[in-house]
Amino acid sequence: SASSTEVIKSLPLAQSLWKQLLERPEQLATVAIVICSGATALLTSDLGKLNVVSGASQVAVFVGLAPGLIGLDLMEGPSWLWRSLMFLLIAVAICVSILGLTFTDNFSDEMQAG
């Protein structure tokens, strides 16, 4: 007897979709992101914590890591000062991201009271 996965893969539409996903890895990545987002939405009840983690990771990646690595890579023969500043940018962004994950309270009760 065939398993349900084998039956689904034998359907013409499923074969076509599966073939497209395997031929283009970016489509597989898109499907994986959508599935992970859906699972997170089903399992998450506190959006405050999710916003904290999201913001902290964005600081690390978009403010420090990406610009720092691009700055190190795109400059041909950068000076030691430039390289030091790029490493400092990356380090500070990671530290701020860790602080953002550590201090998660936004003092909303105090703001509403005062």
One Martini backbone bead per residue (centre of mass of N, CA, C, O) as a GRO file, in nm:
protein
  114
    1SER     BB    1   0.099   0.035   0.018
    2ALA     BB    2   0.050   0.368  -0.006
    3SER     BB    3   0.138   0.652   0.092
    4SER     BB    4   0.034   0.974   0.120
    5THR     BB    5   0.288   1.099  -0.004
    6GLU     BB    6   0.292   0.927  -0.264
    7VAL     BB    7   0.014   1.012  -0.365
    8ILE     BB    8   0.068   1.315  -0.385
    9LYS     BB    9   0.324   1.289  -0.575
   10SER     BB   10   0.146   1.147  -0.814
   11LEU     BB   11   0.022   1.398  -0.870
   12PRO     BB   12   0.044   1.628  -1.114
   13LEU     BB   13   0.046   1.890  -0.946
   14ALA     BB   14   0.249   1.798  -0.731
   15GLN     BB   15   0.479   1.739  -0.925
   16SER     BB   16   0.506   2.024  -1.036
   17LEU     BB   17   0.558   2.172  -0.769
   18TRP     BB   18   0.798   2.003  -0.673
   19LYS     BB   19   0.979   2.064  -0.917
   20GLN     BB   20   0.987   2.373  -0.881
   21LEU     BB   21   1.109   2.376  -0.595
   22LEU     BB   22   1.377   2.220  -0.674
   23GLU     BB   23   1.471   2.421  -0.906
   24ARG     BB   24   1.389   2.666  -0.694
   25PRO     BB   25   1.510   2.762  -0.393
   26GLU     BB   26   1.352   3.031  -0.340
   27GLN     BB   27   1.075   2.890  -0.322
   28LEU     BB   28   1.140   2.712  -0.082
   29ALA     BB   29   1.200   2.947   0.109
   30THR     BB   30   0.920   3.074   0.095
   31VAL     BB   31   0.764   2.833   0.206
   32ALA     BB   32   0.918   2.816   0.476
   33ILE     BB   33   0.843   3.099   0.578
   34VAL     BB   34   0.536   3.062   0.575
   35ILE     BB   35   0.527   2.822   0.769
   36CYS     BB   36   0.674   2.957   1.007
   37SER     BB   37   0.478   3.193   1.038
   38GLY     BB   38   0.226   3.025   1.092
   39ALA     BB   39   0.332   2.873   1.340
   40THR     BB   40   0.390   3.126   1.510
   41ALA     BB   41   0.098   3.235   1.507
   42LEU     BB   42  -0.023   2.982   1.655
   43LEU     BB   43   0.194   2.993   1.918
   44THR     BB   44   0.139   3.302   1.962
   45SER     BB   45   0.023   3.540   2.227
   46ASP     BB   46   0.281   3.742   2.256
   47LEU     BB   47   0.374   4.027   2.082
   48GLY     BB   48   0.583   4.169   2.256
   49LYS     BB   49   0.811   3.957   2.242
   50LEU     BB   50   0.825   3.948   1.935
   51ASN     BB   51   0.908   4.246   1.898
   52VAL     BB   52   1.171   4.230   2.056
   53VAL     BB   53   1.313   4.016   1.884
   54SER     BB   54   1.284   4.159   1.616
   55GLY     BB   55   1.429   4.426   1.688
   56ALA     BB   56   1.699   4.305   1.782
   57SER     BB   57   1.768   4.160   1.515
   58GLN     BB   58   1.759   4.413   1.334
   59VAL     BB   59   1.989   4.563   1.463
   60ALA     BB   60   2.211   4.357   1.409
   61VAL     BB   61   2.171   4.335   1.095
   62PHE     BB   62   2.081   4.634   0.971
   63VAL     BB   63   2.292   4.816   1.146
   64GLY     BB   64   2.563   4.625   1.156
   65LEU     BB   65   2.632   4.371   0.983
   66ALA     BB   66   2.572   4.458   0.692
   67PRO     BB   67   2.729   4.729   0.679
   68GLY     BB   68   2.999   4.618   0.784
   69LEU     BB   69   3.049   4.398   0.565
   70ILE     BB   70   3.025   4.587   0.325
   71GLY     BB   71   3.249   4.784   0.413
   72LEU     BB   72   3.473   4.563   0.406
   73ASP     BB   73   3.427   4.461   0.103
   74LEU     BB   74   3.410   4.728  -0.092
   75MET     BB   75   3.677   4.815   0.013
   76GLU     BB   76   3.981   4.892  -0.120
   77GLY     BB   77   4.215   4.898   0.094
   78PRO     BB   78   4.156   4.968   0.379
   79SER     BB   79   4.200   5.113   0.650
   80TRP     BB   80   4.239   5.060   0.981
   81LEU     BB   81   4.014   5.256   1.062
   82TRP     BB   82   3.786   5.146   0.892
   83ARG     BB   83   3.791   4.856   0.999
   84SER     BB   84   3.749   4.933   1.296
   85LEU     BB   85   3.472   5.073   1.256
   86MET     BB   86   3.323   4.825   1.144
   87PHE     BB   87   3.369   4.648   1.393
   88LEU     BB   88   3.234   4.843   1.588
   89LEU     BB   89   2.955   4.842   1.462
   90ILE     BB   90   2.901   4.544   1.503
   91ALA     BB   91   2.945   4.532   1.812
   92VAL     BB   92   2.735   4.745   1.897
   93ALA     BB   93   2.486   4.610   1.769
   94ILE     BB   94   2.505   4.349   1.934
   95CYS     BB   95   2.487   4.482   2.214
   96VAL     BB   96   2.212   4.619   2.169
   97SER     BB   97   2.061   4.358   2.113
   98ILE     BB   98   2.114   4.229   2.389
   99LEU     BB   99   1.979   4.455   2.550
  100GLY     BB  100   1.698   4.420   2.413
  101LEU     BB  101   1.667   4.122   2.529
  102THR     BB  102   1.698   4.200   2.835
  103PHE     BB  103   1.524   4.477   2.806
  104THR     BB  104   1.167   4.432   2.774
  105ASP     BB  105   1.054   4.668   2.921
  106ASN     BB  106   0.817   4.954   2.849
  107PHE     BB  107   0.641   5.086   3.077
  108SER     BB  108   0.320   5.102   3.027
  109ASP     BB  109   0.195   5.147   3.310
  110GLU     BB  110   0.343   5.414   3.374
  111MET     BB  111   0.238   5.572   3.127
  112GLN     BB  112  -0.070   5.548   3.196
  113ALA     BB  113  -0.051   5.676   3.488
  114GLY     BB  114   0.124   5.954   3.391
   0.00000   0.00000   0.00000
